[in-house]
Amino acid sequence: MKASELKNMSAEQLTAKLKELKAEQFNLRFQHAINQLENPMRINAVRKDIARVLTALSAIEK
């Protein structure tokens, strides 16, 4: 996900995306714990996407 895509989203869309990403992060951590995760780098990518969404949300709130 790119930051330019997030700039065009509303606060409600960003909040929904954040909720979706956090659920995905939980599932990835669970899969990692039981050794069923195929791509461990996806955890880092999701973490960075969450940070991007939070940054976009804080920019909207200012």
mmCIF file as Biopython writes it, N, C-alpha, C and O atoms, coordinates in Angstrom:
data_model
#
loop_
_atom_site.group_PDB
_atom_site.id
_atom_site.type_symbol
_atom_site.label_atom_id
_atom_site.label_alt_id
_atom_site.label_comp_id
_atom_site.label_asym_id
_atom_site.label_entity_id
_atom_site.label_seq_id
_atom_site.pdbx_PDB_ins_code
_atom_site.Cartn_x
_atom_site.Cartn_y
_atom_site.Cartn_z
_atom_site.occupancy
_atom_site.B_iso_or_equiv
_atom_site.auth_seq_id
_atom_site.auth_asym_id
_atom_site.pdbx_PDB_model_num
ATOM 1   N N  . MET A ? 1  ? 0.839   -1.166  0.000  1.0 0.0 1  A 1 
ATOM 2   C CA . MET A ? 1  ? 0.000   0.000   0.000  1.0 0.0 1  A 1 
ATOM 3   C C  . MET A ? 1  ? 0.894   1.242   0.000  1.0 0.0 1  A 1 
ATOM 4   O O  . MET A ? 1  ? 1.887   1.313   0.724  1.0 0.0 1  A 1 
ATOM 5   N N  . LYS A ? 2  ? 0.525   2.196   -0.811 1.0 0.0 2  A 1 
ATOM 6   C CA . LYS A ? 2  ? 1.327   3.403   -0.918 1.0 0.0 2  A 1 
ATOM 7   C C  . LYS A ? 2  ? 0.660   4.543   -0.158 1.0 0.0 2  A 1 
ATOM 8   O O  . LYS A ? 2  ? -0.557  4.570   0.024  1.0 0.0 2  A 1 
ATOM 9   N N  . ALA A ? 3  ? 1.485   5.470   0.275  1.0 0.0 3  A 1 
ATOM 10  C CA . ALA A ? 3  ? 0.983   6.618   1.031  1.0 0.0 3  A 1 
ATOM 11  C C  . ALA A ? 3  ? 0.064   7.475   0.167  1.0 0.0 3  A 1 
ATOM 12  O O  . ALA A ? 3  ? -0.880  8.074   0.682  1.0 0.0 3  A 1 
ATOM 13  N N  . SER A ? 4  ? 0.326   7.543   -1.137 1.0 0.0 4  A 1 
ATOM 14  C CA . SER A ? 4  ? -0.516  8.341   -2.029 1.0 0.0 4  A 1 
ATOM 15  C C  . SER A ? 4  ? -1.930  7.772   -2.109 1.0 0.0 4  A 1 
ATOM 16  O O  . SER A ? 4  ? -2.891  8.523   -2.278 1.0 0.0 4  A 1 
ATOM 17  N N  . GLU A ? 5  ? -2.065  6.453   -1.989 1.0 0.0 5  A 1 
ATOM 18  C CA . GLU A ? 5  ? -3.398  5.837   -1.971 1.0 0.0 5  A 1 
ATOM 19  C C  . GLU A ? 5  ? -4.153  6.224   -0.703 1.0 0.0 5  A 1 
ATOM 20  O O  . GLU A ? 5  ? -5.368  6.421   -0.726 1.0 0.0 5  A 1 
ATOM 21  N N  . LEU A ? 6  ? -3.424  6.330   0.395  1.0 0.0 6  A 1 
ATOM 22  C CA . LEU A ? 6  ? -4.057  6.639   1.671  1.0 0.0 6  A 1 
ATOM 23  C C  . LEU A ? 6  ? -4.509  8.090   1.757  1.0 0.0 6  A 1 
ATOM 24  O O  . LEU A ? 6  ? -5.474  8.399   2.456  1.0 0.0 6  A 1 
ATOM 25  N N  . LYS A ? 7  ? -3.819  8.983   1.050  1.0 0.0 7  A 1 
ATOM 26  C CA . LYS A ? 7  ? -4.179  10.407  1.101  1.0 0.0 7  A 1 
ATOM 27  C C  . LYS A ? 7  ? -5.563  10.656  0.518  1.0 0.0 7  A 1 
ATOM 28  O O  . LYS A ? 7  ? -6.227  11.623  0.890  1.0 0.0 7  A 1 
ATOM 29  N N  . ASN A ? 8  ? -6.004  9.789   -0.397 1.0 0.0 8  A 1 
ATOM 30  C CA . ASN A ? 8  ? -7.299  9.967   -1.054 1.0 0.0 8  A 1 
ATOM 31  C C  . ASN A ? 8  ? -8.448  9.340   -0.272 1.0 0.0 8  A 1 
ATOM 32  O O  . ASN A ? 8  ? -9.604  9.458   -0.679 1.0 0.0 8  A 1 
ATOM 33  N N  . MET A ? 9  ? -8.150  8.681   0.837  1.0 0.0 9  A 1 
ATOM 34  C CA . MET A ? 9  ? -9.187  8.006   1.621  1.0 0.0 9  A 1 
ATOM 35  C C  . MET A ? 9  ? -9.732  8.930   2.711  1.0 0.0 9  A 1 
ATOM 36  O O  . MET A ? 9  ? -9.044  9.830   3.193  1.0 0.0 9  A 1 
ATOM 37  N N  . SER A ? 10 ? -10.984 8.679   3.081  1.0 0.0 10 A 1 
ATOM 38  C CA . SER A ? 10 ? -11.583 9.437   4.177  1.0 0.0 10 A 1 
ATOM 39  C C  . SER A ? 10 ? -11.180 8.815   5.510  1.0 0.0 10 A 1 
ATOM 40  O O  . SER A ? 10 ? -10.586 7.737   5.551  1.0 0.0 10 A 1 
ATOM 41  N N  . ALA A ? 11 ? -11.509 9.504   6.592  1.0 0.0 11 A 1 
ATOM 42  C CA . ALA A ? 11 ? -11.162 9.019   7.927  1.0 0.0 11 A 1 
ATOM 43  C C  . ALA A ? 11 ? -11.863 7.692   8.226  1.0 0.0 11 A 1 
ATOM 44  O O  . ALA A ? 11 ? -11.284 6.814   8.866  1.0 0.0 11 A 1 
ATOM 45  N N  . GLU A ? 12 ? -13.109 7.545   7.764  1.0 0.0 12 A 1 
ATOM 46  C CA . GLU A ? 12 ? -13.845 6.298   7.998  1.0 0.0 12 A 1 
ATOM 47  C C  . GLU A ? 12 ? -13.202 5.139   7.247  1.0 0.0 12 A 1 
ATOM 48  O O  . GLU A ? 12 ? -13.098 4.033   7.777  1.0 0.0 12 A 1 
ATOM 49  N N  . GLN A ? 13 ? -12.771 5.392   6.015  1.0 0.0 13 A 1 
ATOM 50  C CA . GLN A ? 13 ? -12.122 4.353   5.223  1.0 0.0 13 A 1 
ATOM 51  C C  . GLN A ? 13 ? -10.787 3.960   5.851  1.0 0.0 13 A 1 
ATOM 52  O O  . GLN A ? 13 ? -10.436 2.780   5.890  1.0 0.0 13 A 1 
ATOM 53  N N  . LEU A ? 14 ? -10.051 4.948   6.340  1.0 0.0 14 A 1 
ATOM 54  C CA . LEU A ? 14 ? -8.764  4.666   6.979  1.0 0.0 14 A 1 
ATOM 55  C C  . LEU A ? 14 ? -8.951  3.856   8.263  1.0 0.0 14 A 1 
ATOM 56  O O  . LEU A ? 14 ? -8.163  2.956   8.554  1.0 0.0 14 A 1 
ATOM 57  N N  . THR A ? 15 ? -9.984  4.174   9.022  1.0 0.0 15 A 1 
ATOM 58  C CA . THR A ? 15 ? -10.259 3.434   10.241 1.0 0.0 15 A 1 
ATOM 59  C C  . THR A ? 15 ? -10.616 1.986   9.921  1.0 0.0 15 A 1 
ATOM 60  O O  . THR A ? 15 ? -10.181 1.067   10.614 1.0 0.0 15 A 1 
ATOM 61  N N  . ALA A ? 16 ? -11.408 1.786   8.870  1.0 0.0 16 A 1 
ATOM 62  C CA . ALA A ? 16 ? -11.763 0.426   8.455  1.0 0.0 16 A 1 
ATOM 63  C C  . ALA A ? 16 ? -10.529 -0.326  7.976  1.0 0.0 16 A 1 
ATOM 64  O O  . ALA A ? 16 ? -10.368 -1.510  8.274  1.0 0.0 16 A 1 
ATOM 65  N N  . LYS A ? 17 ? -9.661  0.351   7.238  1.0 0.0 17 A 1 
ATOM 66  C CA . LYS A ? 17 ? -8.433  -0.277  6.752  1.0 0.0 17 A 1 
ATOM 67  C C  . LYS A ? 17 ? -7.525  -0.650  7.916  1.0 0.0 17 A 1 
ATOM 68  O O  . LYS A ? 17 ? -6.899  -1.710  7.903  1.0 0.0 17 A 1 
ATOM 69  N N  . LEU A ? 18 ? -7.451  0.219   8.924  1.0 0.0 18 A 1 
ATOM 70  C CA . LEU A ? 18 ? -6.642  -0.048  10.105 1.0 0.0 18 A 1 
ATOM 71  C C  . LEU A ? 18 ? -7.146  -1.294  10.833 1.0 0.0 18 A 1 
ATOM 72  O O  . LEU A ? 18 ? -6.354  -2.137  11.255 1.0 0.0 18 A 1 
ATOM 73  N N  . LYS A ? 19 ? -8.450  -1.401  10.975 1.0 0.0 19 A 1 
ATOM 74  C CA . LYS A ? 19 ? -9.040  -2.561  11.643 1.0 0.0 19 A 1 
ATOM 75  C C  . LYS A ? 19 ? -8.720  -3.838  10.857 1.0 0.0 19 A 1 
ATOM 76  O O  . LYS A ? 19 ? -8.390  -4.868  11.446 1.0 0.0 19 A 1 
ATOM 77  N N  . GLU A ? 20 ? -8.819  -3.765  9.542  1.0 0.0 20 A 1 
ATOM 78  C CA . GLU A ? 20 ? -8.514  -4.907  8.681  1.0 0.0 20 A 1 
ATOM 79  C C  . GLU A ? 20 ? -7.040  -5.321  8.800  1.0 0.0 20 A 1 
ATOM 80  O O  . GLU A ? 20 ? -6.728  -6.509  8.880  1.0 0.0 20 A 1 
ATOM 81  N N  . LEU A ? 21 ? -6.148  -4.342  8.809  1.0 0.0 21 A 1 
ATOM 82  C CA . LEU A ? 21 ? -4.718  -4.637  8.908  1.0 0.0 21 A 1 
ATOM 83  C C  . LEU A ? 21 ? -4.348  -5.230  10.263 1.0 0.0 21 A 1 
ATOM 84  O O  . LEU A ? 21 ? -3.503  -6.122  10.341 1.0 0.0 21 A 1 
ATOM 85  N N  . LYS A ? 22 ? -4.971  -4.744  11.320 1.0 0.0 22 A 1 
ATOM 86  C CA . LYS A ? 22 ? -4.681  -5.286  12.646 1.0 0.0 22 A 1 
ATOM 87  C C  . LYS A ? 22 ? -5.165  -6.729  12.755 1.0 0.0 22 A 1 
ATOM 88  O O  . LYS A ? 22 ? -4.518  -7.552  13.402 1.0 0.0 22 A 1 
ATOM 89  N N  . ALA A ? 23 ? -6.301  -7.042  12.127 1.0 0.0 23 A 1 
ATOM 90  C CA . ALA A ? 23 ? -6.787  -8.419  12.118 1.0 0.0 23 A 1 
ATOM 91  C C  . ALA A ? 23 ? -5.826  -9.309  11.331 1.0 0.0 23 A 1 
ATOM 92  O O  . ALA A ? 23 ? -5.537  -10.433 11.740 1.0 0.0 23 A 1 
ATOM 93  N N  . GLU A ? 24 ? -5.335  -8.802  10.206 1.0 0.0 24 A 1 
ATOM 94  C CA . GLU A ? 24 ? -4.373  -9.565  9.412  1.0 0.0 24 A 1 
ATOM 95  C C  . GLU A ? 24 ? -3.082  -9.787  10.195 1.0 0.0 24 A 1 
ATOM 96  O O  . GLU A ? 24 ? -2.499  -10.870 10.144 1.0 0.0 24 A 1 
ATOM 97  N N  . GLN A ? 25 ? -2.637  -8.761  10.917 1.0 0.0 25 A 1 
ATOM 98  C CA . GLN A ? 25 ? -1.423  -8.886  11.718 1.0 0.0 25 A 1 
ATOM 99  C C  . GLN A ? 25 ? -1.602  -9.957  12.800 1.0 0.0 25 A 1 
ATOM 100 O O  . GLN A ? 25 ? -0.690  -10.745 13.053 1.0 0.0 25 A 1 
ATOM 101 N N  . PHE A ? 26 ? -2.756  -9.983  13.426 1.0 0.0 26 A 1 
ATOM 102 C CA . PHE A ? 26 ? -3.028  -10.996 14.440 1.0 0.0 26 A 1 
ATOM 103 C C  . PHE A ? 26 ? -2.967  -12.392 13.833 1.0 0.0 26 A 1 
ATOM 104 O O  . PHE A ? 26 ? -2.362  -13.299 14.404 1.0 0.0 26 A 1 
ATOM 105 N N  . ASN A ? 27 ? -3.595  -12.558 12.676 1.0 0.0 27 A 1 
ATOM 106 C CA . ASN A ? 27 ? -3.596  -13.869 12.018 1.0 0.0 27 A 1 
ATOM 107 C C  . ASN A ? 27 ? -2.191  -14.291 11.607 1.0 0.0 27 A 1 
ATOM 108 O O  . ASN A ? 27 ? -1.830  -15.461 11.730 1.0 0.0 27 A 1 
ATOM 109 N N  . LEU A ? 28 ? -1.403  -13.344 11.120 1.0 0.0 28 A 1 
ATOM 110 C CA . LEU A ? 28 ? -0.034  -13.666 10.731 1.0 0.0 28 A 1 
ATOM 111 C C  . LEU A ? 28 ? 0.809   -14.077 11.932 1.0 0.0 28 A 1 
ATOM 112 O O  . LEU A ? 28 ? 1.599   -15.017 11.848 1.0 0.0 28 A 1 
ATOM 113 N N  . ARG A ? 29 ? 0.641   -13.377 13.048 1.0 0.0 29 A 1 
ATOM 114 C CA . ARG A ? 29 ? 1.393   -13.743 14.252 1.0 0.0 29 A 1 
ATOM 115 C C  . ARG A ? 29 ? 0.986   -15.121 14.752 1.0 0.0 29 A 1 
ATOM 116 O O  . ARG A ? 29 ? 1.822   -15.889 15.226 1.0 0.0 29 A 1 
ATOM 117 N N  . PHE A ? 30 ? -0.299  -15.428 14.644 1.0 0.0 30 A 1 
ATOM 118 C CA . PHE A ? 30 ? -0.777  -16.736 15.058 1.0 0.0 30 A 1 
ATOM 119 C C  . PHE A ? 30 ? -0.193  -17.828 14.162 1.0 0.0 30 A 1 
ATOM 120 O O  . PHE A ? 30 ? 0.259   -18.860 14.659 1.0 0.0 30 A 1 
ATOM 121 N N  . GLN A ? 31 ? -0.199  -17.608 12.847 1.0 0.0 31 A 1 
ATOM 122 C CA . GLN A ? 31 ? 0.371   -18.576 11.912 1.0 0.0 31 A 1 
ATOM 123 C C  . GLN A ? 31 ? 1.864   -18.749 12.157 1.0 0.0 31 A 1 
ATOM 124 O O  . GLN A ? 31 ? 2.390   -19.857 12.051 1.0 0.0 31 A 1 
ATOM 125 N N  . HIS A ? 32 ? 2.543   -17.662 12.482 1.0 0.0 32 A 1 
ATOM 126 C CA . HIS A ? 32 ? 3.976   -17.731 12.757 1.0 0.0 32 A 1 
ATOM 127 C C  . HIS A ? 32 ? 4.255   -18.569 14.010 1.0 0.0 32 A 1 
ATOM 128 O O  . HIS A ? 32 ? 5.237   -19.310 14.064 1.0 0.0 32 A 1 
ATOM 129 N N  . ALA A ? 33 ? 3.396   -18.446 14.998 1.0 0.0 33 A 1 
ATOM 130 C CA . ALA A ? 33 ? 3.586   -19.169 16.252 1.0 0.0 33 A 1 
ATOM 131 C C  . ALA A ? 33 ? 3.431   -20.676 16.064 1.0 0.0 33 A 1 
ATOM 132 O O  . ALA A ? 33 ? 4.085   -21.460 16.753 1.0 0.0 33 A 1 
ATOM 133 N N  . ILE A ? 34 ? 2.571   -21.082 15.135 1.0 0.0 34 A 1 
ATOM 134 C CA . ILE A ? 34 ? 2.373   -22.523 14.924 1.0 0.0 34 A 1 
ATOM 135 C C  . ILE A ? 34 ? 3.098   -23.012 13.668 1.0 0.0 34 A 1 
ATOM 136 O O  . ILE A ? 34 ? 2.792   -24.079 13.137 1.0 0.0 34 A 1 
ATOM 137 N N  . ASN A ? 35 ? 4.059   -22.217 13.205 1.0 0.0 35 A 1 
ATOM 138 C CA . ASN A ? 35 ? 4.943   -22.577 12.088 1.0 0.0 35 A 1 
ATOM 139 C C  . ASN A ? 35 ? 4.203   -22.900 10.797 1.0 0.0 35 A 1 
ATOM 140 O O  . ASN A ? 35 ? 4.568   -23.845 10.098 1.0 0.0 35 A 1 
ATOM 141 N N  . GLN A ? 36 ? 3.181   -22.137 10.472 1.0 0.0 36 A 1 
ATOM 142 C CA . GLN A ? 36 ? 2.476   -22.323 9.213  1.0 0.0 36 A 1 
ATOM 143 C C  . GLN A ? 36 ? 2.580   -21.105 8.311  1.0 0.0 36 A 1 
ATOM 144 O O  . GLN A ? 36 ? 1.886   -21.025 7.298  1.0 0.0 36 A 1 
ATOM 145 N N  . LEU A ? 37 ? 3.427   -20.167 8.661  1.0 0.0 37 A 1 
ATOM 146 C CA . LEU A ? 37 ? 3.553   -18.939 7.894  1.0 0.0 37 A 1 
ATOM 147 C C  . LEU A ? 37 ? 4.502   -19.160 6.719  1.0 0.0 37 A 1 
ATOM 148 O O  . LEU A ? 37 ? 5.651   -19.558 6.904  1.0 0.0 37 A 1 
ATOM 149 N N  . GLU A ? 38 ? 4.003   -18.894 5.495  1.0 0.0 38 A 1 
ATOM 150 C CA . GLU A ? 38 ? 4.814   -19.100 4.298  1.0 0.0 38 A 1 
ATOM 151 C C  . GLU A ? 38 ? 5.773   -17.948 4.046  1.0 0.0 38 A 1 
ATOM 152 O O  . GLU A ? 38 ? 6.912   -18.160 3.630  1.0 0.0 38 A 1 
ATOM 153 N N  . ASN A ? 39 ? 5.309   -16.721 4.298  1.0 0.0 39 A 1 
ATOM 154 C CA . ASN A ? 39 ? 6.123   -15.540 4.004  1.0 0.0 39 A 1 
ATOM 155 C C  . ASN A ? 39 ? 6.262   -14.696 5.276  1.0 0.0 39 A 1 
ATOM 156 O O  . ASN A ? 39 ? 5.402   -13.860 5.553  1.0 0.0 39 A 1 
ATOM 157 N N  . PRO A ? 40 ? 7.320   -14.901 6.042  1.0 0.0 40 A 1 
ATOM 158 C CA . PRO A ? 40 ? 7.474   -14.162 7.293  1.0 0.0 40 A 1 
ATOM 159 C C  . PRO A ? 40 ? 7.685   -12.660 7.092  1.0 0.0 40 A 1 
ATOM 160 O O  . PRO A ? 40 ? 7.453   -11.881 8.017  1.0 0.0 40 A 1 
ATOM 161 N N  . MET A ? 41 ? 8.114   -12.247 5.921  1.0 0.0 41 A 1 
ATOM 162 C CA . MET A ? 41 ? 8.305   -10.813 5.663  1.0 0.0 41 A 1 
ATOM 163 C C  . MET A ? 41 ? 6.967   -10.074 5.564  1.0 0.0 41 A 1 
ATOM 164 O O  . MET A ? 41 ? 6.932   -8.845  5.629  1.0 0.0 41 A 1 
ATOM 165 N N  . ARG A ? 42 ? 5.879   -10.808 5.410  1.0 0.0 42 A 1 
ATOM 166 C CA . ARG A ? 42 ? 4.554   -10.176 5.343  1.0 0.0 42 A 1 
ATOM 167 C C  . ARG A ? 42 ? 4.221   -9.502  6.674  1.0 0.0 42 A 1 
ATOM 168 O O  . ARG A ? 42 ? 3.507   -8.499  6.698  1.0 0.0 42 A 1 
ATOM 169 N N  . ILE A ? 43 ? 4.732   -10.044 7.779  1.0 0.0 43 A 1 
ATOM 170 C CA . ILE A ? 43 ? 4.485   -9.440  9.092  1.0 0.0 43 A 1 
ATOM 171 C C  . ILE A ? 43 ? 5.042   -8.016  9.120  1.0 0.0 43 A 1 
ATOM 172 O O  . ILE A ? 43 ? 4.375   -7.093  9.589  1.0 0.0 43 A 1 
ATOM 173 N N  . ASN A ? 44 ? 6.265   -7.840  8.618  1.0 0.0 44 A 1 
ATOM 174 C CA . ASN A ? 44 ? 6.873   -6.510  8.588  1.0 0.0 44 A 1 
ATOM 175 C C  . ASN A ? 44 ? 6.116   -5.577  7.655  1.0 0.0 44 A 1 
ATOM 176 O O  . ASN A ? 44 ? 5.945   -4.397  7.965  1.0 0.0 44 A 1 
ATOM 177 N N  . ALA A ? 45 ? 5.659   -6.089  6.518  1.0 0.0 45 A 1 
ATOM 178 C CA . ALA A ? 45 ? 4.926   -5.264  5.559  1.0 0.0 45 A 1 
ATOM 179 C C  . ALA A ? 45 ? 3.613   -4.771  6.164  1.0 0.0 45 A 1 
ATOM 180 O O  . ALA A ? 45 ? 3.241   -3.610  5.991  1.0 0.0 45 A 1 
ATOM 181 N N  . VAL A ? 46 ? 2.919   -5.650  6.867  1.0 0.0 46 A 1 
ATOM 182 C CA . VAL A ? 46 ? 1.652   -5.259  7.494  1.0 0.0 46 A 1 
ATOM 183 C C  . VAL A ? 46 ? 1.906   -4.237  8.592  1.0 0.0 46 A 1 
ATOM 184 O O  . VAL A ? 46 ? 1.143   -3.284  8.747  1.0 0.0 46 A 1 
ATOM 185 N N  . ARG A ? 47 ? 2.986   -4.436  9.357  1.0 0.0 47 A 1 
ATOM 186 C CA . ARG A ? 47 ? 3.324   -3.483  10.418 1.0 0.0 47 A 1 
ATOM 187 C C  . ARG A ? 47 ? 3.575   -2.090  9.845  1.0 0.0 47 A 1 
ATOM 188 O O  . ARG A ? 47 ? 3.142   -1.092  10.420 1.0 0.0 47 A 1 
ATOM 189 N N  . LYS A ? 48 ? 4.272   -2.026  8.717  1.0 0.0 48 A 1 
ATOM 190 C CA . LYS A ? 48 ? 4.553   -0.739  8.085  1.0 0.0 48 A 1 
ATOM 191 C C  . LYS A ? 48 ? 3.288   -0.124  7.503  1.0 0.0 48 A 1 
ATOM 192 O O  . LYS A ? 48 ? 3.120   1.095   7.536  1.0 0.0 48 A 1 
ATOM 193 N N  . ASP A ? 49 ? 2.387   -0.965  6.963  1.0 0.0 49 A 1 
ATOM 194 C CA . ASP A ? 49 ? 1.120   -0.456  6.448  1.0 0.0 49 A 1 
ATOM 195 C C  . ASP A ? 49 ? 0.282   0.144   7.578  1.0 0.0 49 A 1 
ATOM 196 O O  . ASP A ? 49 ? -0.370  1.172   7.391  1.0 0.0 49 A 1 
ATOM 197 N N  . ILE A ? 50 ? 0.299   -0.493  8.741  1.0 0.0 50 A 1 
ATOM 198 C CA . ILE A ? 50 ? -0.428  0.043   9.900  1.0 0.0 50 A 1 
ATOM 199 C C  . ILE A ? 50 ? 0.130   1.411   10.270 1.0 0.0 50 A 1 
ATOM 200 O O  . ILE A ? 50 ? -0.630  2.334   10.565 1.0 0.0 50 A 1 
ATOM 201 N N  . ALA A ? 51 ? 1.444   1.545   10.258 1.0 0.0 51 A 1 
ATOM 202 C CA . ALA A ? 51 ? 2.069   2.829   10.576 1.0 0.0 51 A 1 
ATOM 203 C C  . ALA A ? 51 ? 1.680   3.892   9.551  1.0 0.0 51 A 1 
ATOM 204 O O  . ALA A ? 51 ? 1.440   5.044   9.913  1.0 0.0 51 A 1 
ATOM 205 N N  . ARG A ? 52 ? 1.617   3.511   8.278  1.0 0.0 52 A 1 
ATOM 206 C CA . ARG A ? 52 ? 1.224   4.472   7.239  1.0 0.0 52 A 1 
ATOM 207 C C  . ARG A ? 52 ? -0.211  4.946   7.445  1.0 0.0 52 A 1 
ATOM 208 O O  . ARG A ? 52 ? -0.504  6.132   7.299  1.0 0.0 52 A 1 
ATOM 209 N N  . VAL A ? 53 ? -1.104  4.015   7.784  1.0 0.0 53 A 1 
ATOM 210 C CA . VAL A ? 53 ? -2.514  4.375   8.005  1.0 0.0 53 A 1 
ATOM 211 C C  . VAL A ? 53 ? -2.616  5.291   9.220  1.0 0.0 53 A 1 
ATOM 212 O O  . VAL A ? 53 ? -3.341  6.285   9.179  1.0 0.0 53 A 1 
ATOM 213 N N  . LEU A ? 54 ? -1.909  4.978   10.288 1.0 0.0 54 A 1 
ATOM 214 C CA . LEU A ? 54 ? -1.951  5.829   11.491 1.0 0.0 54 A 1 
ATOM 215 C C  . LEU A ? 54 ? -1.407  7.223   11.199 1.0 0.0 54 A 1 
ATOM 216 O O  . LEU A ? 54 ? -1.920  8.211   11.724 1.0 0.0 54 A 1 
ATOM 217 N N  . THR A ? 55 ? -0.377  7.308   10.368 1.0 0.0 55 A 1 
ATOM 218 C CA . THR A ? 55 ? 0.180   8.603   9.993  1.0 0.0 55 A 1 
ATOM 219 C C  . THR A ? 55 ? -0.830  9.410   9.183  1.0 0.0 55 A 1 
ATOM 220 O O  . THR A ? 55 ? -0.989  10.612  9.397  1.0 0.0 55 A 1 
ATOM 221 N N  . ALA A ? 56 ? -1.512  8.743   8.249  1.0 0.0 56 A 1 
ATOM 222 C CA . ALA A ? 56 ? -2.516  9.420   7.441  1.0 0.0 56 A 1 
ATOM 223 C C  . ALA A ? 56 ? -3.685  9.886   8.307  1.0 0.0 56 A 1 
ATOM 224 O O  . ALA A ? 56 ? -4.222  10.974  8.096  1.0 0.0 56 A 1 
ATOM 225 N N  . LEU A ? 57 ? -4.076  9.070   9.272  1.0 0.0 57 A 1 
ATOM 226 C CA . LEU A ? 57 ? -5.157  9.468   10.179 1.0 0.0 57 A 1 
ATOM 227 C C  . LEU A ? 57 ? -4.778  10.676  11.020 1.0 0.0 57 A 1 
ATOM 228 O O  . LEU A ? 57 ? -5.596  11.574  11.223 1.0 0.0 57 A 1 
ATOM 229 N N  . SER A ? 58 ? -3.548  10.705  11.509 1.0 0.0 58 A 1 
ATOM 230 C CA . SER A ? 58 ? -3.134  11.852  12.314 1.0 0.0 58 A 1 
ATOM 231 C C  . SER A ? 58 ? -3.028  13.112  11.469 1.0 0.0 58 A 1 
ATOM 232 O O  . SER A ? 58 ? -3.267  14.210  11.972 1.0 0.0 58 A 1 
ATOM 233 N N  . ALA A ? 59 ? -2.678  12.975  10.203 1.0 0.0 59 A 1 
ATOM 234 C CA . ALA A ? 59 ? -2.618  14.129  9.316  1.0 0.0 59 A 1 
ATOM 235 C C  . ALA A ? 59 ? -3.999  14.705  9.053  1.0 0.0 59 A 1 
ATOM 236 O O  . ALA A ? 59 ? -4.160  15.919  8.925  1.0 0.0 59 A 1 
ATOM 237 N N  . ILE A ? 60 ? -4.998  13.829  8.972  1.0 0.0 60 A 1 
ATOM 238 C CA . ILE A ? 60 ? -6.374  14.287  8.747  1.0 0.0 60 A 1 
ATOM 239 C C  . ILE A ? 60 ? -6.903  15.009  9.987  1.0 0.0 60 A 1 
ATOM 240 O O  . ILE A ? 60 ? -7.629  15.996  9.867  1.0 0.0 60 A 1 
ATOM 241 N N  . GLU A ? 61 ? -6.547  14.529  11.159 1.0 0.0 61 A 1 
ATOM 242 C CA . GLU A ? 61 ? -7.057  15.112  12.397 1.0 0.0 61 A 1 
ATOM 243 C C  . GLU A ? 61 ? -6.485  16.479  12.713 1.0 0.0 61 A 1 
ATOM 244 O O  . GLU A ? 61 ? -7.061  17.217  13.512 1.0 0.0 61 A 1 
ATOM 245 N N  . LYS A ? 62 ? -5.366  16.831  12.105 1.0 0.0 62 A 1 
ATOM 246 C CA . LYS A ? 62 ? -4.768  18.144  12.390 1.0 0.0 62 A 1 
ATOM 247 C C  . LYS A ? 62 ? -5.521  19.278  11.773 1.0 0.0 62 A 1 
ATOM 248 O O  . LYS A ? 62 ? -5.132  20.435  11.930 1.0 0.0 62 A 1 
#
